[in-house]
């Protein structure tokens, strides 16, 4: 079978690495499905593959969220779950997955119209939560996240059909040039990097600590960066970064004394629900890729109105 005839975004086969032009829209339906971002910010997102919104959440809201993340990171019951990922070579918690279901405060954050309506506007439909997690990059010992496109992994290992998802990172600490901020390659979302190396089954058990498969080759990375450069998402706590599922991104390790933390949520269109993983791979666990329900998220303000 010629896989390329069936799948426009072939990756991790026995063929060489390749750069494939994006075939999906970036902003769906002209951005008219919801009213959240003004035209200028929407155009910036479409052009660059991301947008930074500063001062979205107040200091009090950030502190509430940070307190919950710290509490979960210190809770032995949560730390012992498969949802909790530790740093390579240490017991420091690196990520906690499925936080929108483990924590009521973060569940409300996932439905906050300041976030949800941006996702609905860009994706042109109702959306559900594909994945959520709290990311911690502690001072002095937080490890790097190597360059990657999320869609490449979600497409191959989760069976996400199209580029109709986005990530939302809510900054819970100040992100500066020294504590390993998110780095994005502007314009990279327009090119899909087909990666080398056939994926072993249950690859997620290693890749969440250190990714080895689905990693772009150096030449492709160099070409993307020469075209678009690299932009570090430095901003104060309470800011939010939205970025396209195919935008190339990564972050350096944190050898500064300042920790970096965020809540990271992936909104996927209800019209882009998961199929079977590629190449007969076993589906990843529910806490990494939602399959049990694709029910649309309802904005928190609508919930509040309904309950009165």
C-alpha positions in Angstrom: 0.0 0.0 0.0 1.2 3.5 -0.9 0.7 5.2 2.5 1.4 8.7 1.0 -1.7 8.4 -1.1 -3.8 7.9 2.0 -2.0 10.2 4.4 -0.6 13.7 3.4 1.5 13.8 6.6 3.6 10.6 6.4 6.2 10.4 9.1 8.4 7.8 10.9 8.6 5.3 8.1 11.7 3.8 6.4 12.0 6.7 4.0 14.2 9.8 4.4 13.2 12.9 6.3 11.2 15.4 4.2 9.5 18.8 4.4 5.9 18.7 3.3 3.7 21.8 2.7 0.8 22.2 5.0 -2.6 21.3 3.5 -4.9 22.5 6.2 -6.0 26.0 7.1 -4.5 27.8 10.1 -7.5 29.9 11.0 -10.8 28.0 10.1 -13.9 29.7 8.8 -12.3 33.1 8.6 -12.1 33.4 12.4 -15.8 34.2 12.6 -17.0 31.3 14.7 -16.3 33.2 18.0 -15.4 36.8 18.9 -12.2 36.7 20.9 -9.1 38.0 19.1 -9.2 41.3 17.1 -8.3 41.0 13.4 -4.7 42.1 13.9 -3.9 39.4 16.5 -5.8 36.8 14.4 -3.7 37.7 11.4 -0.5 37.5 13.5 -1.4 34.0 14.6 -2.2 33.0 11.1 1.1 34.4 9.8 3.5 33.3 12.6 1.7 30.2 14.0 1.3 31.7 17.5 0.2 34.8 19.5 1.1 36.0 23.0 -1.6 37.7 25.1 -0.2 39.5 28.1 -1.9 40.2 31.4 -4.8 37.8 30.8 -5.0 36.6 34.4 -4.7 38.7 37.5 -2.0 38.1 40.2 -4.7 36.5 42.5 -5.8 34.1 39.8 -2.2 33.1 39.0 -1.5 32.6 42.7 -4.6 30.3 43.0 -3.5 28.2 40.1 0.1 28.1 41.3 -1.0 26.9 44.7 -3.0 24.1 43.1 0.0 23.0 41.0 2.3 23.0 44.0 -0.2 21.0 46.0 -0.6 18.4 43.3 3.2 18.2 42.9 3.6 17.4 46.6 0.6 15.0 46.9 2.0 11.5 47.2 -1.2 10.0 45.7 -0.9 12.1 42.6 2.9 11.8 42.3 2.5 8.0 42.4 0.1 8.0 39.4 1.1 7.4 35.8 0.0 11.0 35.1 3.0 12.3 37.0 6.3 12.4 35.0 9.6 13.0 36.8 12.8 14.6 35.4 15.3 12.3 33.8 17.7 11.2 36.5 15.7 12.7 39.5 12.5 12.5 41.4 11.6 16.1 40.6 8.1 16.3 39.0 8.4 17.5 35.4 4.7 17.3 34.3 1.4 16.2 35.6 -1.1 15.2 33.0 -4.9 15.3 33.0 -4.9 18.2 35.4 -8.3 19.5 34.1 -9.8 16.3 35.5 -7.7 16.0 38.6 -8.2 19.5 39.8 -11.5 21.5 39.9 -9.7 24.9 39.7 -7.9 23.9 36.5 -11.2 22.4 35.2 -12.6 25.9 35.4 -9.5 27.3 33.8 -10.1 24.9 30.8 -13.6 26.4 30.3 -12.6 30.0 30.9 -14.0 32.0 28.0 -10.8 34.0 27.8 -9.1 30.8 26.6 -11.9 28.7 25.2 -13.3 31.4 22.9 -9.9 32.0 21.3 -9.6 28.3 20.6 -13.2 28.2 19.2 -12.5 31.2 17.0 -9.2 29.9 15.5 -10.4 26.3 15.0 -13.9 27.4 13.7 -15.9 24.9 15.8 -16.6 23.7 19.2 -13.6 22.1 20.9 -12.7 19.5 23.4 -9.6 18.8 25.6 -7.2 16.6 23.8 -4.6 16.8 26.6 -3.8 18.9 29.6 -0.9 19.1 31.9 1.0 21.2 34.4 4.6 21.7 33.4 7.3 22.5 36.0 10.9 23.4 35.2 12.5 23.8 38.6 15.4 26.1 39.1 18.9 24.7 38.6 17.7 21.3 37.4 14.9 21.7 34.9 15.7 19.8 31.7 15.2 21.0 28.2 12.4 20.1 25.8 13.9 19.4 22.4 12.6 20.9 19.2 9.4 19.2 17.9 6.0 19.7 16.3 3.2 18.4 18.5 1.1 17.5 15.5 3.7 15.1 14.2 3.4 13.1 17.5 -0.4 13.5 17.8 -0.8 12.4 14.1 1.4 9.3 14.3 0.9 8.1 17.9 -2.7 9.3 18.5 -4.3 9.3 15.1 -5.2 13.0 15.0 -6.3 13.5 11.3 -5.7 17.1 10.5 -3.9 20.3 11.8 -7.0 21.6 13.6 -5.8 21.8 17.1 -3.9 24.4 19.2 -2.0 24.6 22.4 -2.6 27.1 25.1 0.1 27.8 27.7 -0.9 29.8 30.8 2.2 31.2 32.4 2.2 30.8 36.2 5.7 32.2 36.7 7.5 35.0 35.0 9.3 33.6 31.9 12.6 35.3 31.3 15.6 34.7 29.0 17.3 32.7 31.7 14.8 30.1 33.0 14.1 28.1 29.8 11.1 29.9 28.2 9.1 28.4 25.4 10.9 29.1 22.0 8.9 29.1 18.8 9.9 29.2 15.1 7.7 31.8 13.3 6.1 30.5 10.1 7.2 26.9 10.8 3.6 25.8 11.1 3.3 26.0 7.3 5.7 23.1 6.8 5.3 19.5 8.2 8.6 17.9 9.0 8.4 14.1 8.2 10.8 12.5 10.7 12.9 9.4 10.4 12.8 6.3 12.5 10.0 3.7 13.0 8.3 4.2 16.4 8.5 1.4 19.0 5.2 0.5 20.7 4.5 2.4 24.0 7.1 5.0 23.0 5.4 7.5 25.3 6.9 5.8 28.4 10.3 7.2 27.4 9.4 10.1 25.2 7.6 12.1 28.0 11.0 12.2 29.7 13.2 12.5 26.6 11.9 12.5 23.1 13.9 10.3 20.6 11.3 9.6 17.9 9.4 12.3 16.1 12.4 14.6 16.4 13.1 16.7 13.3 16.4 16.3 11.5 19.0 19.1 11.9 18.9 20.2 8.2 15.1 20.7 8.3 15.3 22.6 11.5 18.1 24.8 10.1 16.0 25.6 7.1 12.9 26.5 9.2 15.0 28.7 11.5 16.8 30.4 8.6 13.4 31.3 7.2 11.6 32.4 10.4 14.1 32.8 13.1 13.5 31.9 16.8 11.3 33.8 19.2 11.4 33.3 22.9 8.1 33.7 24.7 9.3 35.9 27.6 6.5 37.5 29.6 5.1 38.0 33.1 3.0 35.4 34.9 -0.6 35.7 33.9 0.2 35.9 30.2 -1.0 33.2 27.7 0.6 31.8 24.6 -1.6 30.2 21.9 0.3 28.3 19.2 -0.7 26.1 16.3 -0.3 22.3 16.7 2.3 22.2 13.9 4.5 25.1 15.1 8.0 24.0 15.8 9.0 24.7 19.4 11.2 23.7 22.3 12.9 25.1 25.4 16.3 25.2 27.0 17.2 23.7 30.4 16.8 25.9 33.4 20.1 26.4 35.3 18.9 29.7 36.7 17.5 29.9 40.3 14.1 30.9 39.0 11.5 28.1 38.4 9.3 28.1 35.4 5.8 26.7 35.6 2.7 26.8 33.3 -0.6 25.0 32.7 -0.7 23.6 29.2 -3.9 22.7 27.5 -4.6 21.3 24.0 -7.9 22.2 22.4 -8.9 20.0 19.4 -11.9 20.6 17.1 -14.8 18.3 17.6 -14.6 17.8 13.8 -11.0 16.5 14.2 -11.5 13.6 16.6 -8.9 10.9 16.9 -8.7 7.8 14.6 -6.5 4.8 15.2 -2.8 5.5 15.6 -0.6 5.1 12.5 1.2 1.9 11.7 -0.7 -0.3 14.1 0.7 1.4 17.2 -1.2 0.9 20.5 -3.2 4.0 21.5 -1.5 6.1 24.2 -3.2 6.2 27.6 -6.3 8.4 28.1 -4.4 10.9 30.2 -2.1 11.7 27.2 -4.7 11.5 24.4 -8.4 11.7 25.2 -10.5 9.1 23.5 -13.3 8.3 26.0 -15.3 11.4 25.2 -15.1 14.1 22.6 -17.7 16.2 24.3 -17.4 20.0 23.6 -16.3 22.2 26.4 -18.8 24.8 27.5 -17.6 28.2 28.5 -17.5 28.7 32.3 -19.8 31.8 32.1 -22.4 29.7 30.3 -22.2 27.1 33.0 -22.6 29.7 35.7 -25.7 31.1 33.9 -27.3 27.7 33.5 -26.8 26.8 37.1 -28.7 29.8 38.4 
